[in-house]
């Protein structure tokens, strides 16, 4: 009887949350600020913007990324590409582009200093040679709309903000990307809600490293990437530093401002999301809490609906079973309504929602991998460098 009561209470709580989400996701402003071409005011030049692009073995992306940056309608900018120990033609391509446009400069990192992780160091190296009052960090696999820089600078200036991070339009090709990416991302949205991150009264802090715009004064006052030099997910760590120091942090949706294809295979998704969950939540206790909540809000509704249906078909139509069935049915409907909206907003194929339970199992697998890494049993390999227990694992070392 006690177990039945606990089960009903859990079902009722999860149902209420899903119904709340189903309503919230359709309300204006639920995603936080949305930046698009229509939201940019006619504003004067607001000072030099230094765009810093870390690049490690990005020969397939860097030329197109630079072309979209050079096409910006914000004229007062410089572009610093930090070639971080690349072994391909990345540096050669940047030199070709720089020869045709003096706004582009190449910075080369020959080796990773002790105590540093790769991407934070590349960002730090770029910021150290930047001349602008605004620092814009973007990834080499991102494609910017012509008004991307202007939109970010004008928004931050108009709102008297200190740091802005934009959420991109995700390019998703093929079944696995369309089925899994929105579900994996929805976990981050649930824990790091943009409206919470933007609220100075809440501790929640989040940033997406694919687009971070920050005032130079704020960057220097908080220690910049030097303060997060051994963080595997440096963007969220930087956001925590900035907000924790009392500076104004904003997250916004970059509607058609820039796009990126995060991962092109299921194995790449495993490596990438394992790293993100591990770096974003860090401790084993937090990751266990995230994994538990993920199960309760993704698989449990379907499991409860299936079990209660089987019991009713077997002749158990008592009040607890009937109530469990009704709650589970409402949960599943609210879940589908909510996730369909999220799939559409992130440009995913809504038909892939039919495979939501499969995607949920994979997301739980990513989180289990993050727990293994938080326990120190495995390292994280990213862009050819392996990190474990806050340190770089030397080539040939145990990962």
ZIWOBEL-V645866 format. One line per field, one symbol per residue. phi: phi as a letter, one per 20 degrees, with the letter a starting at -180 (. if undefined). psi: psi as a letter, one per 20 degrees, with the letter a starting at -180 (. if undefined). A space follows every 50 residues. Layout:
phi->???
psi->???
This chain:
phi->.ffffffffffffffffffgfffffeegnfenfcdbgfeeffcfgdofde eddfbcldfedfffffffffefeefebccdedfelfddegfffffffffe bffecddddebeffndegfgffffffffdfdefdddecefeddeffdfff ffffffffeledbccdeeeeecdnffffeegfffffffffecggfffeef edegcbbdffbcdbfgffgffenlfffcfcdfdfffffffffffeneedc dbeefmebcbdfcdbfffffffffffffffdmefffffffffffffedeg gffffffffffffeoedfgfffffffffffgfffffffffffgffemeef ffffdggffffffffgfffffgfffneceddblnddcblmceefgnfee
psi->gghgggggggggghggghgghhghiiqpihiaqoprhiiproqrpjrppo ppopoolkhihhghghghhijqjohmqqoopoonkqjbjgggghggghhi oiipqpppohqoqpiqqgghhggggghhjqirippopqqijqpprhjggg ggghggghjlrhpppqprpppoprggghhgghgghhgghhhmphhghioh iqippqqoiioopqqghgghhiibihikikphnhghgghhgghhjjqopq qqpnokhqqqogqjrhhhgggghggggghhhfqggghhgggghgghighg ghghggghggghhjinkrggggggggghggggghgggghgghgghjkroh hihhkghghgggghgghhhhgghhijhqrppplippqpljqppqpiro.
